[in-house]
């Protein structure tokens, strides 16, 4: 079970199923995460545990700090990029398992985040041991070491027979080089094209390293990455088409892996990795990449893979509909600006479920643009609204804004929900920042959010930003914003913002904001006023309601 929000808020984290709008708690079914996972099949009913481990790709460096075992079996731990980043380990499992982390010195202190999960560990000298019964994405801090990210995936429910009917094996059939020494672009694209021409199929990428240029996915094709498989960018600018210009960085960039516009029913599945090699290409070549770009597609699925090291925004579903992103691990640099882990651009009906996203810039955001915006000039089709987007069971670590609407609101953004979210570090945990454009932002919900460390100073640190800002590209309305069941363990050093905009062109106020059960640091009951929420930087707003912690007449 999860720890309560505070003494009078005993239901965090929860989810209200079957409700729409602002139904009261008595009108909906209240479920714990454990019950949700049981119903979804994510929590194993197996009596004995099973563990799937994946080989360490030869291009990656083994961690010098951490050794991890699961059920006594060693798990590869990857040292990610630089000393300012983190290490990570990845495996899949079912049942109840024991995880042990070993370092080179006695363990003096540790923390297992998200704290809301209530994970308990036992220390024996230089070893930390704990148990897992369900899939978790954890950030573990031991002594003064950099963090260890533990990606404990659910047991894989989609693992095709590599020799099965309709399966195109990248090595056995198309003779791609699994060492990464020779480019595999032609072989991979041929496999995708042939599977699409046959009416659909699975392109099977086995364990190994495959160096590729631009790849275009086709309708009815599943790209399956076996655990230990890596599709990696070459790091050379000449191997890629230039798709966009990023004026703020004065660099061109490419869509590394994208979809054919007008396509449908595409999936990327498995336990392998898509690696943009973006830090190198950005620094050495002055060239950027978006890692995965579902572009003008419908019924698109990502399930289970790792996306790492894009030079710019990484996973960016764009002008698409019916998109599902599940069990996804987004590992970005904690150094480079403008490297958002996941940006939903002008999409409809998007579900982001059970993910972790780590990036210097925003890990989760929703944006809309115009035809003339630099990064979107070559996107096919007309600009669209972003509507019906749900983030559920998501872990964030960033130096910027963890869960964010904006900055771009060139087209409307409506019905966006961030639910069951966990913030490890941030400069702003929750943000609605209307900075570019005149379109409305409306019907936005943040519920069941647990905030740990609001410590970074890039545009912070404060826990909440609700702001309309004039940056020379117009301003637009922000209305009907709901924050419900928010645990703020750290509010940051600066006052939070609730601020509209007034310019010579007119006034834009933030309207109809509802705060329900906001628990601030050091308080035993939810905040009853905006001041108690440390929302001291406020102006140009109307209709801010702070709902009572208990029903009238009840204590």
Secondary structure, 3 states (H helix, E strand, C coil): CCCCCECCECCCCCEEECCCCCCCHHHCEEECHHHHHHHHCCCCCCCCCEEEECCCCCCCEECCCCEEEECCEEECEEECCCCCCCEEEEEEEECCEEEEEECCCCCCCEEEECHHHCCCCEEECCEEEEEECCCEEEEEEECCCCCEEEEEEECCCCCCCCCCCCEEECCCCCCCCCEEEEECHHHHHHHHHHHHHCCCEEEEECCEEEEECCEEECCCEEEEECCCEEEEECCCHHHCCCCEEECCCCEEEEEEEEECCCCEEEEEEECCEEECCHHHHHHHHCEEEEEEECECCEEEEEECCEEECCCCCCECCECCEEEEEECCEEECCCCCCCCCCEEEECCEEEEEEEEEEEECCCCEEEEECCCCCHHHCCCCCCCCCEEEEEEEEEEEEECCEEEEEEEEECCCEEEEEEEEEEEEEECEEEEEEEEECCCCEEEEEEEEEEEEEECCCCCCCCCEEEEECCCCCCCCCEEEEEEEEEEECCCCCCCCEEECEEECCEEECEEEEEEEEEECCCCCCCCCCCCCCCCCEEECEEEEEEECCCCCCCC
